[in-house]
Amino acid sequence: MILGEGVSVFAARPVSGRAYWFSSPADVLLVDPKTLGETIAFVRMPGVAFLSPILGQLRAVVCTTGSPASHLALVALQYGVPCIMGAELHEDLPDGTAVRLEMRAGRRARITAGAASRPPA
C-alpha cells in the first residue's frame, strides 16, 4: 500500500524501518539511542538543525516540504542518509509505523507500508 510520495535526494536501495515524527529538540532528546539505526525520521520543515546530533545515525529522513536543494537534503547527502523531500502523505503515520522507502535519484520516491527489520524496543 502506498502511504506517500516525494522526491529522492539520491539513489539508494530500498530502506525499511519505523517512522517517528521529530518536530523539536525535545523529540531528539527523547529518542532511544538503541533504535536510531531503525528510525526513519519524519519532519515537516527542511531546516531542522535540531536533527544534527542524530542525523548520521538515522536509517533515513522524510520531509513533507522542501526540495533536494534544501539544507536538510544536502546534509543528509553528505552523511549518506537516504532522504525524501516534499513528501505528500496519503494518510497519517503514527510513531512506530513500519514503512519502506523506495528511492531513485531525482525521481518520485514511494513510501509504502512495510515490515521493519525488527520491532521497536
N, C-alpha and C positions, 0 to 999 in steps of 0.2 A: 504494500500500500504506500503510495507516495504521500508524504506528510508535508513536503515543501520543495521549493526550487530556488536556486540562486546562481551566482557566477563563481566559478572556481578561480582561485588566485593562481594556482599552478596545478599541473597534473600530478595526481597521487593515486596510489592503489586504493581500492575501497577501504573505508575505515568504519569499524563498529565500536560502539561504546554507549555510555549513558549520558543523556542530556541533563545539564544543570544550568540554570539561569544565574548569571552574575550581573548585578547592577550597581554594586558599590564595593569599596574596600572591605566592608564588613563581611561580604559574601566570600571574599578571598581568605579572610582570616578564619572563617568557619569551616572551610573545606578540609576534609580529612586528607592529609598528605599521601596516605597509602592508596587513595583512589584516583589520584591525579592522572595516572597513566591510562585510565579507562574513561576519563571525563572528557566529554565534548562540551565545551563552554559555549553557551548561547548568550549573546549580548545584543543590546538594541542600538548602541552608539559605536561608531568606528574609532573614536578617540579614547579608548578605555585604558589609560595609562595604569590604572589600578591592577590590571591583569599582569603587568610586567613581572612581578616576583614569581608567578607560576606559569607564564606563557610557554616556556620551553619544556615544561613537564606535561602539558595537556596532550590528549590524543588528537584533538582538532578544535577549531573555533568556527562558529557560525554567527554571523552578524546580520541583523534584519535591515540594516541600512548600509550606505557606503558602497564603494566600488573597489576593484582590485588596485586602484591607486591610493586608497585610504591608508593612513598611518598604520592602523591595525594590520591590514593586509601585508604591508611591506615588512613589518616587524615579524609577523608570522612566517613570511617567506624566508627571512634571514635565519629564523630558528628551525626552519624545515617543518613547521607545524601546518598540516593541511588546513585550509581556510576557505570558507564560502562567504561571500559578501552579497548584500542586497537580497537576502533570503526572504521569500514570501512563504509564510507557513499557512497551510490549509486548515490547520486545527491547532488547538492549544497543546503544548508539550509540557506536561508537568515534570518537575525534577525527578530523575531516575528512569525516565522513559528510555527504553532500548532503541537506538537509532543506528542507521547505516548511511554513510555518505559516499556517493559515487561522483568522482570529480575528474574532469579533463580540462586542461588549461584553456582559459578564455571561453569556455562553453558553459551551457546551462548544467548545473550540478543538481543532483537529486538527493533529497533527504527522505529515506524510507524507514518504515518500521523494520527493526531487525534485532536479533539477539545480540546482546553484548557478550564479550568473551568470558565474563564471569559476573556473578550477581554483586550488587553493591554490598559493602561491609556493614 
